[in-house]
Amino acid sequence: METGKIEQFEHKISQGSRFNQIYIPKEMEEIFEVGDIVQVRLLKKKEQLHYSKTLKKLGEFKERLVKEIFSSLKAFPEIKQVFVIGSFLTEKIEYKDIDIIVISSKKQEYIKRGIEEKVYAHLIDRFQLKFHVLAIQEDYFFRFLEICPLTRSMLHYFISNKKFEISQNTMLDKKHISFLLMMPQDLLKISVNSRAFYDSIRRIIAIRRFLENKELDSVKIDLELKSLFNEFLYHQLKNNDPIDKKTLGYLRSIIRAELNIIKNRLKKQT
């Protein structure tokens, strides 16, 4: 059903029928009689939430907020589908923002020029909460689901405004994998903030699991990440706190080891 379209139908009032009944308010029984033709019009579509199979049901507050987000984004007719993803769904309170993916019918050039910013501004103005918005053209989106470990990992847990299932079909695109590895490789040479190391090591774990045909469960990826660090270092990197040279060397050694595993996997799949 298209958003904003008025839907209506006509129906004859019947007495005692079991199916397709229309109930008349008691105070209006003298106005409407059996045999009358009435018109029923949809005024507002009920907002439905479609959970990924992996996600547990959210609490009442979060569900209500997600419904309001989906409803507010109907203001953008070019949006085909919306996903809420990320730690907002999997963490009780330890999330900093709400991650949104919007699938657009517009060309990717248009998306990058403005729809992300417009949706972001709209959500900030409407809810006064922190959001992170990623807009993807519909064709690109389905392509990424086949070749991109990061996209598949992001959508391991989701709530959408429409039914959706991630296809089990995947393809190895070495150019795309090489593109994803650029940032972790750069970190072997350049000095950046500690959060970049957190994100990059998390990224290469997802890529390695993709090549190993393992589940791209973001929670399991985080568990692997935590197994490489102690609790203090994990939160230090996640919170973008400063790190010393010894820690920097340790992080680079992890990246080198993971990159070697990935390169060997890619050679075997030539």
N, C-alpha and C positions, 0 to 999 in steps of 0.2 A: 504494500500500500504506500503510495507516495505521500510524503509529509506535506501537510497543508491542504490536501485535497478533501473536499467534503464528500463523505460517503453516506448514502441513504438508500432505503428500500421501502416498498409498500407491502403491507400485510393485512389480511382480513382477520378481524377479531373472531375467534371461535370459542366454543364453550366445551370445556372438558377434554380438549385434545391433549395428548401427552407430550408431543414434541412441538418445537417452534412456538412456544407460548409467549405471549406478551401480557405482562401483568399490569392491570389498570389500578391506580390508587383508589382506595375505597371512596374518598370524597368526590371522585369523578365518575362513579359507576352509572350515574343518571345521564351523563353526557355521552359516554361510549356504550354502544350496545353490540350484541352478537350480530355479525354480518357487516358492520361498519368497516370501511377501508381506512387504515391509519398509515402515516408515514413515519418511519424511524430514521433519525439522522445521527451520525457519529459526530459528537461535539469534541471529544478529546480521547485520543488513543491511550489505553493503559500502558504505562512504561514497563517493559519486561526486561529482566536481567538474564543474560545467558552466560553461565559459568563454564570455564574449562573443567574437564573431568578431574583435573588434579587439584582444584581449589576447593577448600572447605567453605561452607556458607559463612558470610560475613555477619557481623552484628547489625542490629537495627539502624544505628546511627550511620554506619558506613554505607549500608544498602540505600538508605534514603538519600545520602549525599550523591552517590553514583547515579541514582535515578534523576536527581536534579541536574547533574552535569549533562547526562544524555539529553534530557529535555531541553536544556538551554542551547545545546549545539544544533538543534533543529533550525536555528536561525541561519545556518549555513547550508543552503541547498546543494552545494557542491560536495558536501561530505557524504560518502556512501556508507561508512561504518565507523564506529568509535570503539576503542579498547581502553580500558583502564588496566594498567599493569604495574609491576614493581612492588617495592616494599610496603606500600600502602595496603596491599592485599595480604601480604605474608607476615607482616610485623604488627603487633598490637599497638605499640606507641613509638617504636624506634624508626620512624620514617620522617624525612625532611620535607618531602614534597609529594605531589600526586602525579604519576607519570601517565600521560595520555598519548595514544597513537590514533591519528585520524587518517582514514583512507579516503582519498579524494579522486573525483572523476576528472579533475583538471590536469593539465600537463605539468610535468615535474618542474619546468622553468617557472610557471606561475606559482607553484607551491613554495619554491625557494624564495620567490620575490615577496610573498606576503601572507599566505594563508596561516602559516605557523604563528607569525606575529599577531595576526588578527584574532585567531583562536585564543592565543595566550592572553592578549589584552582583554578579550571578552570574559574569559574565565576569572582572571584577577579582579576585574571590575564587578563581576556577578557574585563571586564567593569570597573574595579577599583572603585567599589561601595561596600557598606556593604551588605552582604547577610546572611541569616540564612537558612540553608539547613536541611531538615528532609527527610531521605530516608526510605521507607517502602516496604517490600515484598508484592507482589500483593495479595496473599491469606490473609495475616495479615490485609491489608488495608480494604478489604471488611468486614472482621470480626469486625474490630474496628468501622466501620461505623454503625454496628448494636448495639454495646454495649457501645461505648465510647462517653460520652457527649463532651469531649474536641475535639475529631476528628470531630464530627458533627458540633460543633461550629466553628472550624477553617474553615470548608468548606461551611459555610453559604454564604460567599462571595468568589468567585474564578473566575479566568480565567484559562482555560486549553488549551492545544494544541490539545485535542480531545473532542468529545462530551461526556458529563457526566451529570447525574442527581442523586442526593442522594435519595436512597430508603427511603420510609416512614416507612419501617419495622424496629422495634427496639426490643431488648431483654434486660431483666434485668440480668446482670451478677454481683452478689453481691461480688464475689471475686475481680473483676476488679474495682468496685466502692470502695471497701475497700482499694485497692492498691492506687487509686487516692487520697484517704483521708489521706494517711500517712503523707504527708508533712504538710497540715494544722494542723493535730493533733500534730505533732512534735513542731510546732511553739507555742503551749501552754506551752512548757517547755524550749525550747532553744532560745537563742538570736541570731538573724541573721540580715542581712541588711534589710532595709525598703522595698526594691523592692520585697523581698520574701513574705512579707505580702500582697502587692498589688496582686501578682500573685496567692497566695493561696486563698485569699478571692474571687477573680475573678473565680477561679477554683470551689470553693464550691457553688457559685451562679449558675454556669453552671450545676453542678451535681444536685442541688436542682430543677432547671428548667426542667432538663431531667426527673426526677422522677415525676414531676408535669405535664408531657406531654406538656410543654410550648415550644414555638419557641426558638431555640438556636441561636438567632441573636446576634452576638458579639456586635453590637451597643447597643442593648437593655440591654445586660449584663453590658456594661459599664455605662449605665444610672442608673441601679440598684446600681452599685458600687459607683457612684457619689452621689446617694441619701443617702448613709451611711456616707459620708465624706463631709466636706466643701470643697470649691474649692482649698484652700491652701493645705489641707492635701492630697487631691487627687493627685495634682502635686508633692507634697513632696514625696509621696510613689512611684509614677511612675518614678520620676527622681532619686530614690534611695538616697534621702537626709537623714541625721541623724534625729532620732525622740527621744523625751524624754520619761521618764518612764510612765508619765500619759497617753501619746498617745499609748504607748505599751500596757498598761492595757486595754485601750478602744478597740484596735484592737483585743486583745485576747477575749474580751467579745463578739465581733461580731462573731468571729470564733466559740466560744462555742455555741452561740445561733443558728447559721446556722447548726452546727453539730448535735445539738439536733433535729432540724427540719428534717434533712436527716435521722437520726437514727429512728425517729418515722415513717417516710415514708417507710423505709425499713421493719420495723416490720409489717406494715399494708399489705405489698406486699409479705409476707411470704407464 
